[in-house]
Amino acid sequence: MIDAEKLKKQFPIFDQRTPSGLELTYLDNGATCHKPQSVIDAITNFYAKRYSTVGRASYWPSSETTVNFNTVRKKATEFLNSGSQDEIVFNFGTTDGINKIANTFLRPRLNKGDQVIVSEMEHHANLLPWQQLCIEKGAELKVIPITPSGDLDYEAFEALLNDKVKLIAITAVSNALGVKNDLKRVCSMAKPHDIPVFIDAAQSVSHDKVDVQAIDCDFLVFSGHKLYGPTGVGVLYAKKKWLDEMKPLSYGGGIVKEVGLEDSSFVDGVARHEGGTPNIAGVMGLGAAISFVESVGMDNIHSYLLELTNYTKTRLNELDGVTVLGNPVHQAPALSFVMEGVHPHDLSTFLNEKGICIRAGHHCAQPLMKKLKVAATTRVSLAIYNTKADIDRLIEVLRETQAFLS
């Protein structure tokens, strides 16, 4: 089992108080997670003792840094259970990965009259690139609806499948409602139609095991900062057959065999898709974050956060005038709610004055908000350093808020 209070001591941000002298209660982990000391040390150690570029020099410390850089690729390969390190591309995060696949994989394949499938629950990052490409190409963007519980409507999804569909882009977890999608089911339904599946795993990697071979997806992305790692770094998984045939995701140094003024040739493998100097410090931090999560144990994390999520939901449902939105079959550690007579932004401001950090707004999911017939919600999203005491404190302050603002 997880001792959250003990784990919390590994995160330096909690050693301090808020400007008003209160203990920090951080419940916005769907946006980003805090960093354990081991991640901070990995980044500091790189800059202080091993700073150099990678893959471009034989001198120390470049040679050692290159080895360490490639070790993180191996860690990411094992973390996702990819079949090969040649399927793991480092990038700058989920949004970067989505845009690169939209422009490099889908753009050459998408023609007028073709279709792309997304869902009503997508974060804007997993909607806008596909939407704008469809507009540009004269293709159709088809949308999988959600059920009243917030779950994906799989029957409606099946009805959308046809030979015109060139890609399915789906989130693993709704960042607004915490709905977990059945990714194996999505991929198995797509397979008879030979439709590639792209998965946005930004909201799932911190609490669920991700096995890309078992899911059998074609692409998957996640950001380091939602996995207790640094910002500005992420992982793009793509089946080797796609990476081998795709043009470089971005052009720059390190990807070429030979360059001429009229034409150039490019190397094979993942190096072909990592043009320019990467975020080396970020990759070092990502490696430390993966090691941290694995030291805690993903099964332990999953079990702990499931219990804490159920506790949070139960406590929120005790409050009169508070409605938790959605009741999915499988709930991730994120819950959205509305409080009668209190705007989410006012609620967020009031909670902040009490040292409690939550997220209020449309959560970069405006189509979903329209579906739910709300302008905004308040979201609580949990991590391994959160405790039932944090939730009890939240409920106490929500009661105060109701009395003050209602």
Residue, then its C-alpha position, 0 to 999 in steps of 0.5 A: m500500500i501507499d503511504a501518501e504522507k511519506l511520499k509527499k515528503q519527497f516533493p519539496i514544494f510541500d515543504q513551504r506554506t502558501p503566501s498567506g501561511l497555509e498548508l498547500t493542498y494541491l488538487d489540480n494534478g490533471a493539469t500538471c503534477h509536482k516533481p519529486q526530489s529525484v527528478i529535480d536532482a536528475i535535471t540539476n545533475f545533468y546541467a551541473k556535471r554532465y552538460s553536453t549535446v547528444g549523438r554528435a560528439s565522441y568526447w566526454p561528457s557527450s558520450e556519457t550523456t548520449v548513453n544516459f539519453n538512450t537509457v531513458r529511451k529504453k525505460a520509456t520502451e519498457f514503460l509502454n511495453s513497446g516492442s522496440q526502442d525504434e518505436i519511441v520518439f522524444n518530443f516536447g509533449t502531447t500537443d507536439g506529438i499530436n500535431k506532428i502526426a497530424n502533419t506528417f502521417l495524416r496530411p499525406r493520406l487525407n483527401k477530400g471526402d475522407q473522414v477522421i473520427v474523434s469523440e465529444m470528450e476530447h481535449h482541444a489538443n486532440l481535436l483542433p489539429w484533426q479538425q483544422l486538417c479536415i477543413e483544409k483537405g475537405a474531409e469530414l470530422k466525425v464525432i463519437p457521442i457520449t452517453p448520459s453517464g459520460d461514457l463513450d457510446y460504442e454502438a454509435f462509434e461502430a456505426l461511424l466505421n467505414d472505409k473512408v475513415k483514415l484515423i481514429a483519435i481518442t483520449a484514454v481518459s477524459n481530462a474533464l470527467g475522468v472517464k476511462n475509455d476502453l482502448k482495447r475495444v476501440c482498437s479491436m473495432a477499428k482493426p477490421h477496417d484497417i483504420p489506424v488509432f491514435i491515443d492521447a494518454a496524457q491523462s492516464v500514464s500517471h495512474d494506469k499501466v499502458d501496454v501499447q502491444a496489448i492495446d494494439c494502437d498505432f500511435l500514443v502520446f503523453s507528456g512528462h509533466k503529468l507523470y511527475g516529470p518536467t515540462g517540455v518533454g514527452v513521448l510519441y509511440a508509433k508502430k515501426k512500420w509507420l515511422d519507417e515510411m513517414k517523412p521526418l516529423s521535423y527537419g534539422g540537424g542529426i537526421v540526415k545521411e547526406v545533404g545537398l543543395e538540391d536534395s537530401s537523404f535521411v537516416d533510418g530509425v527514430a533519429r530520423h524523427e528527432g531533428g535538432t537538439p532535443n530537450i536533454a535535461g527534460v529527457m533526464g528528468l523524464g527518466a527519473a520520473i519513470s523510475f520514481v513511478e515504477s519504484v512506487g508501483m503502478d498497481n499500488i498507485h492505481s489501487y490507492l487513487l481508485e480508493l481516494t477517488n471513490y472517497t472524494k466522490t462520496r464526500l462531494n455527494e454529501l453536499d447539498g447543491v453540489t452535482v458531480l457530472g458523469n457517472p462512468v463505468h470506469q472512473a479515473p482520479a478526476l471529478s468535475f462538479v458544479m455548485e448551485g448558485v456559485h460560479p466555478h471561478d468564484l469557487s476557485t478564488f475562494l478555495n485558493e484563499k484557503g490554500i486549496c488548488i483546484r481547476a475551474g473553467h471549461h478544461c480545454a473541452q468546450p464541446l464537452m461543456k456544451k454537451l453537458k449544458v454548462a459553461a464551466t465546472t470545478r475539477v478535482s484531480l488527484a495524485i499519489y501525494n493526496t490524502k483523505a485529509d486533503i479531501d476532508r479539508l476540501i469538503e470543509v471549505l466547500r461548506e464554508t463557500q456555500a455559506f459565504l457565496s450562496 
